[in-house]
Amino acid sequence: MNELALAVFAATRDAHASDREARTQRFRTFERSFDAGAYVASLAERGIRWLGRSDAGFPPRLQAIHDPPPGLFLRGAGEIELLAACSVAVVGARSCSDYGAHVARRLARELAAAGVVVVSGLARGVDGWSHRGALEAGLTVAVLGCGIDRDYPRAHSALASQIASSGLIVSEYPPGVAPAPWRFPARNRIVAGLAAATVVVEARERSGALITADLALEEGRDVLAVPGEITSALSGGTNALLRLGAVPVTCVDDILEVLGIASAVKPIDEPPGGNAGIALAALDAGARTADEVVYATGLATAEVAAALTELELAGLVTAAAGQYRR
């Protein structure tokens, strides 16, 4: 069977590229007239590579899933070996909270710093923040639910370019395939299939991220979840996963332990002194606004503003929606 022909044939029929499809007479007729060499050459002209399921470099973890794709279309500067490296999928809600964005970015950054490849789906919310965090310290792989030539959502075109500059963007769909609702659950099986473990940061009940988690469980992969507020709908899915036995994630070392990787904890640098140190200590209890830091520390408003700016520049705190977090 010509795997590339199957991928292209299924796309022309707006169908899932399965081995069952490959046994149809219609596919056999298409395969006889398909010029794989010419098609690969046309892909190369657009900076796109093809990696068939039977190729030696096809990632073993993805090959082992119940319904592997016939192959992957690739774009980006990353080597094919990146797909077989130690990797973790970080997924979650598209409409995530500021807390979810902060956690996703931090976990992805620390995973990448430990040499782990972060896999996600380039969607809004947790996916996008996961890619951004990984890019700050290492490599990431984005899996599309549309043709390999598209950046979806379009708002993430710049992010896609950053990912492609060092990592990989992959899809089972050839150029020209438009996004469709059914393609995203199919995309999720590739996200889960590429990764040794899946981390769900925030997810509502019946969230697409839970589909990824279910697929990972079906393949015998580890599933981890970040605990959330019991009053938040965005935590309904993740807290349900924890009730079912998912590994709770409170720091990156919880993930690294599952992977069998040594702790990423580094010696703590000397804490900042003066007003910056006082302001930083005020954030030990959690996120606070600048006014709340003023109230907690007794410092003047101008002193707190200067201290928070110093802490941001030092990378010790992050700011989002008017709140500061360590």
Buried (B, 14 or more C-beta within 10 A) or exposed (E): BBBBBBBBBBBEBEEBBEEEBBEEEEBEEBBEEBEBEEBBEEBEEEEBBBBBBEEEEBBEBBBEBEEBBBBBBBBBEBEBEBBBBBBBBBBBBBEBBBBBBBBBBBBBBBBBBBBBBBBBBBBBBBBBBBBBBBBBBBBBBBBBBBBBBBBBBEEBEEBBEBBBEBBBBBBBBBBEBEBEEEBBBBBBBBBBBBBBBBBBBBBBEEBBBBBBBBBBBEBEBBBBBBBBEEEBBBBBBBBBBBEEEBBEBEBBBBBBEBBEBEEBEEEEEEEBEEBBBBBBBBBEEEBBEBEBBBEBBEBEEEBBBBBBEBBEEEEBBBBBEEBBBB
